[in-house]
C-alpha cells in the first residue's frame, strides 16, 4: 500500500472514530452501576467539586507508557503527570495512592517519589498497599503522609540490585568471538562476553552504594526515621504488612476502604469539613470516555490519534518485538541507560 493510500485510510479512521466517540462514550458512561456512581457521580460535574482523587500504580515502575489505539495509558509513570495536575488544582483536597508493584528502575521511582512529595507537602496523601508494594513501590509510598497496608501485603525490599550475566563459556563452546571497539576502558563494563575485572566491580559497587544511599535517605525523610535505623531494616529483605507495622515502615493495617477513611479524617481536620469529600476514582479507560472527561486531553484527541497511528504503533511494535529479544543492556534504544539497575 502506498504512502498516499495509508494517509487516506488514517484520515478515514480518524473521522469515523471522532463520529463514533460521543455516542459510544455516552453509552459507557450511562452503563455504570449505581455503586460506581455513588462515589464518582456527576461525571464532568465532579471536576467542579472539592474532592479526593485516586491514583493507581500497578506493575513494574519504569519510564515507559504503553497504550493501545482505544485505551488511555495507566502505566505507573503516568502518575507523574496526574500528580502535577493535582498539585495545581485547588479542587483536589486529598489523594489516595493505591500501589500494587514489585518495584522498578531507580530513576523512575525517584521521579514519582518526588512528585508525590510535592503534593504531600500541600495536601493529605495516603498510600493503600495492595498485594505487593516493595522496592520501588515502597520508594513511592514512603513519600506519602500515611501508609496503610494489608496484614499480608508484601513490602520492604529496600535496596538496589544490578543484574548481569556472563556467557563467555557458552560463547567459546559455540565459537562466538565478540569484537568490541570502544572509546574508553569502561564503556563495555557490563559485557556478558568477558569476565568482570576487579576495578570494574569496584566501580559498579560504588554506583549501587550511592543509589542505595539515596533510597535510604528517602525512606529516612519520608518515615521520619534515623538513617542508621533505616539501614538496619534495608538489607533487601521483604516484610509482611504486619511485620512492617512493628518496625515502622507502615502506619496502620487495613484495606483500601480503611485507607480512604483515614484520608477523609485527615481532610476533615485540615479543611474543617463536616462531611466526607466525594471520591473521583473514575479514570477514563479508553478514548471514548476521555472525550467526555473535561479534565483529560480530549481536546487533543485528533492530533494524539494521528500521532498514535503514524508513530506510536510502530514504536509499540519495536518495543514488543525488538527489545524483548535482547538483554536490556544491549538495547540500542536505551544505550547508556542502566535499566537493569533496579530499586528492589
C-alpha angles and dihedrals in degrees: 000000000000124000089248091055091048092055090048092054091046090054092049092049091047094052092045093051093047090052093047097041100080100047093042091047090051090052091050092049094046091048094066116116125245090251090057093050094048091075101028103029122152099045106215090009088068088070090063094055134081102257152150119258125211122214120190123204112191131172132354115356105232135141095256130104117203119192136162128222093266100030138081118230116260097173118142091251091058086070089076092063092046092049092051090054092046092052090059096042114090091191091068105082100174143004133217116199115202109200126192104162138126091209138267145202120342098235097050093044088053093049093052090043091054092049090050091049092054092052093042090056090061106028138024111272123184129187120220110196119212127192093319135010105167140146107345088014090058089044086064096040095054090064093063125091094244136010123212117189134181113245089248098042113127109229142149115054087148107182146074130260132192111204121206139150135203120220099170093118092052092044091052091051095053095039102253114152114183119217114206128188112186140171096224140017094257101042091103094038092140097044114151093204099070139035118271115251122229091246090053091050090054092050093050093044090053089052092051092046092052093049090046090052090053091050093049091048091052091051091046092053096041096046094035092235131140114263090236091055092049092051090057088060098034102078094117097267122135125232135201117241090256092051091046090054092055093052096043102253092120133029105217143001117242150102132276089275091053090052090050091050089051091051092048089053091050092049094049090052095045098046099029092242124171097204140029122278122244114258122229109202094141098116112177109254097192144016094268092058092042090058089059094045110094091201096055131085091258091132088067093048098114092049093043091049092050090050090049094050094043102040120357094062089057090047090051090051091051089047096051097041111025105035098046092054093063134055109264095248091056097054107115092205090066099032111160094016112109097219089161090066100094132185094231 
